């Protein structure tokens, strides 16, 4: 199959592009720089110089399927950045793919499309999105997913995959953050790390992406998860341990973390401070609320089942 990928120089897009190429698919990928060109070629894909602000049908070419994993995922930044990349970029990518004649559009979404600050317990895909969430990442990804759903037609089928807490080899966010905070003495749990969470190993997400190339119903969203539920402390401590990192037991209550995140954001905005606040409202929320999700729909309609257990994934991460 001929596949066009966005975000191939990142964690998810890179893992998917590598897997596609290894299985003999013809993979072309969006690239914004010479550095990205090199990364994409190393994956076995062909770089195409464009970005989410200028991508057009000519860049997508004769691709039969498009994997859209590029997004602005930072916890801090100007609101316009989330909107420009997550909403406007997705709209532009949909238009380019449709005009190029692609038949399948796979959008990497997130459980964050549901967050308003509440717990998520036993939630499936019928749970309403949060297009007016107080968190920019959540509301922009929610509106982007709505665009993907609306674009679905019999000739141009769109599918959204929703992983939660993506982890595994190649991670460029979680492990570096854990290491930095542990080394600088900044690490602190919220409510003792008791929040319960689903998770998604990168290999399981890539497996679901491959299934979505030919399976699943157009216009639908699917949670993609590992087996089982764990506390934030259990899964993060286990991942940290594979890297030889020991995390302290220091903790703050949920209410205090929420307050600190809000105050820190206000200070950074008022005084125009550089860098990120030590804690954001979204960061406090994501670490302290339960996110227990149900992926029965993906198992039923995509034929999905995890190909890597959490235990095997941790062993492999330790060995790597």
PyMOL commands that set and color helices and strands:
alter all, ss='L'
color gray80, all
select helices_A, chain A and resi 11-22+34-42+57-60+79-100+111-114+136-150+174-183+191-193+202-212+232-242+254-271+281-288+296-301+310-319
alter helices_A, ss='H'
color red, helices_A
select strands_A, chain A and resi 2-6+26-31+46-49+65-68+104-110+120-123+157-163+166-167+189-190+196-197+200-201+220-224+230-231+251-252+291-293
alter strands_A, ss='S'
color yellow, strands_A
deselect
rebuild
show_as cartoon
